[in-house]
């Protein structure tokens, strides 16, 4: 073991404790350092299993030739990805818990990656299982060289030590990545960022001006009584995906899924006009309804229940913050606009239209609208003028 090569690495690693570098940046910097120290790296891959409802894992790739994936490239939960993992060196490392080395200039296991690297001129490959505290998820760091004769035994031993020493630093960054993703998934990007910034006590919150979107499925009680569990969940997820996707791309944040209902808020930032937000909300509603028409065409062809919903919109001051019991908090938005939006949605079925809005909301949009009359809404002290699109 050559101390003169490990010492610069240890110093480099110590200097990066507490740095803001993400996983990809850290991996790229490590590979450049190792080549400066004479390890002859040609390619390297950092392979990590994550915890995400959409993605199974991710990787960052470095190449001496300049082919780099700086960000954590995520792999979706698919049968194709599962098949790739089953034929990968990482699976072998996960099962054995030991470094796997393959001399590419000789006889090797018949794995697609080895054949690919050998065809491109690689001579030696190794992948080291990272020493993470959480052993339930895959984590490996691979090194490939194209140096004639491959890695020396000293290279292999030292690269194993280096991978072990950097494991804790990589795990901290992975856990932060997982925490941010899960917070965004379960409470939304804005609320998630607020929680990470320290707004975690019961009662933390504030006031804001916002648009409230409330939508609800038609005939949901009947659907629950007639549909199989899997079919019902598929319908709900398709509906929530169409609504959430259209809204979030225009700044909306889903507050709650309440049974078959979804509530979304759109913050009106200081310095912005109401119309800059409300016009986008109408575009999101239009996209949702077009998406539902397309989805229902496919559902009719399959002979399954169509997705019908109503949407209610309002605008006003709302209170947002952490509410709940001491050990079970949730981020919520409350206020008169929330109640009005929910009550406006209930009118959509009676008035035979998929979307209604308060006239106060409609006036801000700069779009044509028609009055649907003044209506008494449950829990609202005065009648509210309701608007609809022409």
C-alpha positions in Angstrom: 0.0 0.0 0.0 1.4 3.4 -1.1 0.8 6.0 1.6 2.0 8.8 -0.6 -1.1 8.2 -2.8 -3.6 7.7 -0.1 -2.6 10.8 1.9 -3.7 13.3 -0.8 -7.0 11.5 -1.0 -7.6 11.7 2.8 -6.7 15.4 2.8 -9.1 16.0 -0.2 -11.9 14.1 1.5 -11.4 15.9 4.8 -11.7 19.3 3.0 -15.1 18.2 1.5 -16.8 17.3 4.8 -19.7 19.7 5.1 -19.3 21.1 1.6 -22.4 21.8 -0.5 -21.2 19.5 -3.4 -23.9 17.1 -4.5 -23.3 13.4 -5.3 -22.5 14.0 -8.9 -20.0 16.8 -8.3 -18.3 14.7 -5.6 -18.0 11.7 -7.8 -16.6 13.7 -10.7 -14.0 15.4 -8.5 -13.0 12.1 -6.9 -12.3 10.6 -10.4 -10.2 13.5 -11.5 -8.2 13.4 -8.3 -7.6 9.6 -8.7 -6.3 10.1 -12.2 -4.0 12.9 -11.0 -2.6 10.4 -8.4 -1.9 7.9 -11.2 -4.7 5.3 -11.0 -5.2 5.3 -14.8 -9.0 5.5 -14.6 -10.9 5.4 -17.9 -14.5 5.2 -16.6 -16.2 5.2 -13.3 -19.8 4.7 -12.2 -21.5 5.5 -8.9 -24.6 3.3 -8.6 -27.2 4.0 -5.9 -30.6 2.7 -5.0 -32.9 5.4 -3.9 -36.3 5.7 -2.1 -38.7 7.2 -4.5 -42.2 6.3 -5.7 -41.2 6.9 -9.3 -37.6 5.8 -9.5 -35.8 2.8 -8.3 -32.2 4.1 -8.3 -29.7 6.4 -9.9 -26.2 6.7 -11.1 -23.5 9.2 -12.0 -21.0 8.4 -14.7 -17.5 9.8 -15.3 -15.3 9.2 -18.3 -11.8 10.4 -19.0 -13.0 11.1 -22.5 -15.3 13.8 -21.2 -18.6 11.8 -21.2 -20.0 12.7 -17.9 -23.4 12.6 -16.2 -23.0 15.3 -13.5 -26.5 14.8 -12.1 -27.9 11.8 -10.4 -29.7 10.2 -13.4 -32.7 8.3 -12.1 -33.9 4.9 -13.3 -37.7 4.3 -13.4 -39.4 1.3 -11.7 -39.8 -0.8 -14.8 -39.4 -4.4 -15.8 -36.7 -3.4 -18.2 -34.7 -1.8 -15.4 -35.2 -4.9 -13.2 -33.9 -7.1 -16.1 -30.8 -4.8 -16.5 -30.1 -5.1 -12.8 -30.4 -8.9 -12.9 -27.6 -9.0 -15.5 -25.3 -6.4 -13.8 -22.2 -6.6 -11.7 -24.0 -4.6 -9.0 -26.3 -7.5 -8.4 -23.3 -9.8 -7.8 -21.8 -7.3 -5.4 -25.1 -7.0 -3.6 -25.4 -10.8 -3.1 -21.8 -11.4 -2.1 -20.9 -8.2 -0.2 -17.5 -8.3 -1.8 -15.6 -6.4 -4.5 -16.0 -7.9 -8.0 -13.1 -7.6 -10.4 -13.1 -8.6 -14.0 -9.9 -8.7 -16.2 -11.5 -7.6 -19.5 -8.4 -8.6 -21.5 -9.0 -12.2 -20.4 -11.9 -14.6 -19.7 -14.7 -12.9 -17.8 -18.3 -13.5 -16.8 -20.8 -13.2 -19.6 -22.4 -9.9 -18.7 -23.5 -7.3 -21.2 -21.5 -4.5 -19.5 -18.2 -6.5 -19.6 -18.7 -7.2 -23.3 -19.4 -3.5 -24.0 -16.3 -2.3 -22.1 -14.0 -4.8 -23.6 -15.2 -3.9 -27.1 -14.4 -0.3 -26.4 -10.9 -1.1 -25.2 -11.2 -1.6 -21.5 -8.7 -3.9 -19.8 -9.8 -4.2 -16.2 -13.0 -3.5 -14.2 -13.8 -3.5 -10.5 -16.9 -2.6 -8.5 -16.8 -2.0 -4.7 -19.8 -2.3 -2.4 -20.1 1.0 -0.5 -20.0 0.7 3.3 -23.4 2.4 3.9 -25.1 2.1 7.3 -28.3 1.2 5.5 -27.5 -2.1 3.9 -31.0 -2.6 2.5 -30.3 -0.6 -0.7 -27.8 -1.2 -3.4 -24.7 1.0 -3.5 -21.6 0.5 -5.5 -18.6 2.4 -7.0 -17.0 1.0 -10.1 -13.7 1.8 -11.8 -12.5 0.8 -15.3 -9.1 1.2 -16.8 -7.8 0.8 -20.4 -4.2 0.7 -19.2 -2.4 -2.3 -20.8 -2.2 -5.0 -18.1 -5.1 -3.5 -16.1 -5.0 -2.4 -12.5 -2.1 -3.5 -10.3 -2.9 -5.4 -7.0 -1.9 -2.2 -5.1 -4.3 -0.2 -7.3 -7.1 -2.6 -6.4 -6.4 -2.6 -2.7 -6.1 1.2 -2.5 -9.3 1.8 -4.6 -11.2 -0.5 -2.2 -9.9 1.5 0.7 -10.8 4.8 -1.0 -14.4 3.6 -1.8 -14.8 2.5 1.8 -13.6 5.9 3.2 -15.8 8.0 0.9 -18.9 5.8 1.7 -20.1 7.9 4.6 -19.8 11.2 2.7 -21.8 9.7 -0.2 -24.4 8.3 2.1 -25.1 11.6 3.7 -25.7 13.2 0.4 -27.9 10.3 -0.8 -30.0 10.6 2.4 -30.5 14.3 1.8 -31.5 13.6 -1.7 -34.0 11.0 -0.5 -35.3 13.3 2.2 -35.9 16.2 -0.2 -37.6 13.9 -2.8 -39.9 12.3 -0.2 -40.9 15.7 1.3 -41.7 17.0 -2.2 -43.7 13.9 -2.9 -45.7 13.9 0.3 -46.1 17.6 1.1 -45.1 19.4 -2.1 -41.9 21.4 -3.1 -42.8 24.6 -1.3 -44.0 23.0 1.9 -41.0 20.6 1.8 -38.5 23.4 1.4 -40.2 25.2 4.4 -39.9 22.1 6.5 -36.2 21.6 5.6 -35.6 25.3 6.5 -36.9 24.6 10.0 -40.7 25.3 9.9 -41.5 22.1 11.9 -43.3 23.2 15.0 -47.1 23.0 15.4 -48.5 26.4 14.5 -45.6 27.4 12.3 -47.1 29.1 9.2 -48.4 32.4 7.9 -50.8 34.2 5.6 -50.7 34.5 1.8 -52.9 35.4 -1.1 -53.6 32.4 -3.3 -55.9 30.7 -5.7 -57.7 27.6 -4.4 -58.6 24.7 -6.7 -60.9 22.0 -5.4 -62.0 19.1 -7.5 -64.0 16.0 -6.8 -65.0 12.9 -8.7 -68.5 12.3 -9.9 -70.4 9.3 -8.6 -67.5 8.1 -6.5 -69.7 6.3 -3.9 -71.2 4.1 -6.7 -67.7 3.5 -8.1 -66.5 2.2 -4.7 -69.4 -0.2 -4.6 -69.0 -1.6 -8.1 -65.3 -1.6 -9.0 -62.6 -4.0 -7.9 -60.0 -2.5 -5.6 -57.2 -2.4 -8.2 -59.5 -0.8 -10.8 -60.6 1.8 -8.4 -57.1 2.7 -7.4 -56.0 2.9 -11.0 -58.9 5.3 -11.8 -58.0 7.5 -8.8 -54.3 7.6 -9.7 -55.1 8.4 -13.4 -57.4 11.2 -12.3 -55.0 12.6 -9.7 -52.1 12.4 -12.2 -54.0 14.4 -14.8 -55.1 17.1 -12.4 -51.8 17.3 -10.5 -49.6 17.4 -13.6 -51.5 20.2 -15.2 -51.6 22.2 -12.0 -48.0 21.8 -10.8 -46.4 22.8 -14.1 -48.2 26.2 -13.6 -47.0 26.6 -10.0 -49.8 24.8 -8.2 -49.0 22.7 -5.1 -51.2 19.8 -4.1 -52.2 20.2 -0.4 -54.3 17.2 0.1 -55.9 14.1 -1.5 -59.1 13.7 0.5 -60.7 10.5 -0.6 -61.6 11.2 -4.2 -61.1 15.0 -3.9 -57.9 17.0 -4.5 -57.1 20.5 -3.2 -54.4 22.6 -4.8 -53.2 26.1 -4.0 -51.4 28.6 -6.3 -49.4 31.2 -4.4 -49.6 34.8 -5.7 -46.1 36.0 -5.0 -45.5 39.6 -3.8 -45.0 41.8 -6.8 -47.1 39.6 -9.0 -50.6 40.5 -10.2 -53.6 38.1 -9.7 -54.0 37.8 -13.4 -50.5 36.4 -13.9 -51.5 33.4 -11.8 -55.3 33.0 -12.5 -54.9 32.9 -16.3 -52.5 30.0 -15.8 -54.9 28.2 -13.5 -57.6 28.4 -16.2 -55.1 26.9 -18.7 -54.4 24.1 -16.2 -58.2 23.4 -15.9 -58.4 23.3 -19.7 -55.5 20.9 -20.0 -57.1 18.7 -17.3 -60.4 18.5 -19.1 -58.7 17.8 -22.5 -56.7 15.1 -20.8 -59.8 13.6 -19.2 -61.5 13.4 -22.6 -58.6 11.6 -24.1 -58.3 9.2 -21.1 -62.1 8.5 -21.2 -61.9 7.6 -24.9 -59.4 4.9 -24.0 -61.4 3.8 -20.9 -64.6 3.5 -23.1 -62.6 1.3 -25.5 -61.5 -0.9 -22.6 -65.1 -1.1 -21.2 -64.2 0.5 -17.9 -65.8 3.4 -16.0 -65.1 6.9 -17.2 -63.5 9.6 -15.1 -65.9 12.5 -14.4 -65.1 15.4 -12.1 -66.0 18.9 -11.1 -63.6 21.8 -10.4 -64.3 24.8 -8.2 -62.0 27.9 -8.1 -61.7 30.9 -5.8 -59.1 33.5 -4.8 -58.3 35.2 -1.5 -56.2 35.3 1.7 -55.6 32.0 3.3 -53.7 30.7 6.3 -51.0 28.0 5.7 -49.0 26.1 8.2 -48.5 23.0 10.4 -51.5 21.7 12.2 -52.3 18.4 14.0 -51.4 16.6 17.1 -48.0 16.9 18.7 -46.5 13.9 17.0 -48.6 13.9 13.8 -48.5 17.1 11.9 -49.6 18.0 8.4 -49.2 21.0 6.2 -52.6 22.6 5.5 -54.2 25.6 4.0 -57.4 27.0 5.5 -59.6 30.1 5.0 -62.8 31.4 3.5 -61.4 30.9 -0.1 -60.9 27.2 0.7 -64.5 26.7 1.9 -65.9 28.7 -1.1 -63.9 26.7 -3.7 -65.2 23.4 -2.2 -68.8 24.7 -2.2 -68.5 26.1 -5.7 -67.3 22.6 -6.9 -70.5 21.1 -5.5 -72.5 23.4 -7.8 -70.9 22.0 -11.0 -73.1 19.0 -11.1 -76.3 20.9 -10.5 -75.4 23.5 -13.2 -74.2 20.8 -15.6 -70.7 22.1 -16.2 -67.3 20.6 -15.2 -65.8 23.9 -13.9 -67.2 26.9 -12.0 -65.4 29.8 -10.4 -66.2 32.8 -8.2 -66.8 36.0 -10.1 -64.0 37.5 -8.0 -61.7 35.0 -9.5 -63.1 35.4 -13.0 -62.6 39.2 -13.0 -58.8 38.8 -12.4 -58.2 36.4 -15.4 -58.6 38.8 -18.3 -60.6 36.1 -20.0 -64.3 36.2 -21.1 -66.7 34.8 -18.6 -70.5 34.6 -18.0 -72.3 35.0 -14.7 -74.1 31.8 -13.5 -76.0 33.9 -10.9 -75.8 34.5 -7.2 -75.8 31.4 -5.0 -76.0 30.6 -1.3 -73.1 28.4 -0.4 -73.1 26.2 2.7 -71.0 27.8 5.5 -70.6 31.1 3.6 -72.5 34.0 5.2 -73.5 35.9 2.0 -74.5 34.8 -1.5 -71.6 34.5 -3.9 -71.7 35.4 -7.6 -70.6 32.3 -9.6 -69.0 32.5 -13.0 -68.6 30.0 -15.9 -66.7 30.1 -19.1 -68.6 31.0 -22.3 
